[in-house]
Amino acid sequence: MIIKHKGEIIYQNEGYGGAFSFVESIKELTKFDIEANSQRLLFGHQLVVLNAFEMLYKDFGGYMKDVVEILKKRGDLRHE
């Protein structure tokens, strides 16, 4: 896999599987909402993909508190 930013390679490696979500462009961004074009990709054996999700949650799970607060404020979650 090769990931480029502004024509420059910022990541290059091989992998057995994983889960990716890329925001390609942002149409509108507000404090509580985003309208964007994105691409998603799952590849590899199901257990490898599961491991990729688990590592994302382990490393970035703390962001979920912020996400939940944003969803509550914009009305997508009820305050319970």
C-alpha positions in Angstrom: 0.0 0.0 0.0 1.2 3.4 -0.9 -0.4 6.6 0.6 0.5 9.9 -1.0 -0.3 13.5 0.2 0.2 16.3 -2.3 2.2 13.9 -4.5 4.6 12.9 -1.8 4.7 9.3 -0.4 3.8 9.6 3.3 3.4 5.8 3.9 4.4 2.7 2.1 4.2 -0.9 3.5 2.8 -4.3 2.8 0.0 -5.8 4.8 -2.1 -9.0 5.2 -5.3 -7.2 5.7 -6.9 -4.2 7.3 -9.6 -1.6 7.5 -9.3 1.9 6.0 -11.5 4.9 5.6 -10.3 8.0 3.8 -11.9 11.4 3.5 -11.0 12.5 0.0 -12.7 15.9 0.1 -14.8 18.0 2.4 -17.8 19.8 1.1 -18.8 21.4 4.4 -17.5 21.3 7.9 -19.3 22.8 10.9 -18.8 22.4 14.6 -21.1 19.4 14.7 -21.4 18.1 11.2 -19.4 17.2 8.1 -20.4 16.6 4.5 -17.6 14.8 2.7 -16.6 12.3 0.0 -14.9 9.2 1.4 -13.7 5.8 0.5 -13.8 2.7 2.7 -11.9 -0.6 2.3 -11.7 -3.9 4.1 -9.3 -6.4 2.9 -7.8 -9.7 4.0 -8.9 -12.6 6.2 -11.8 -11.7 8.5 -9.7 -12.3 11.7 -7.0 -9.9 10.3 -9.7 -7.3 9.7 -11.1 -7.8 13.2 -7.6 -7.3 14.6 -7.3 -4.1 12.6 -10.5 -2.8 14.1 -9.4 -3.8 17.6 -6.1 -2.0 17.2 -8.0 1.2 16.0 -10.3 1.0 19.0 -7.3 0.4 21.4 -5.4 3.4 19.9 -8.2 5.8 19.2 -11.0 4.7 21.5 -10.6 7.8 23.6 -11.8 9.9 20.7 -15.2 8.1 21.1 -16.1 10.2 24.1 -15.8 13.3 22.0 -17.7 11.7 19.2 -20.6 10.7 21.5 -20.7 14.3 22.9 -21.0 15.7 19.4 -23.7 13.2 18.5 -25.6 14.2 21.6 -25.4 17.9 20.9 -26.5 17.5 17.4 -29.5 15.4 18.5 -28.4 12.0 17.1 -28.2 10.5 20.6 -30.7 10.9 23.4 -29.3 12.1 26.8 -29.9 9.2 29.1 
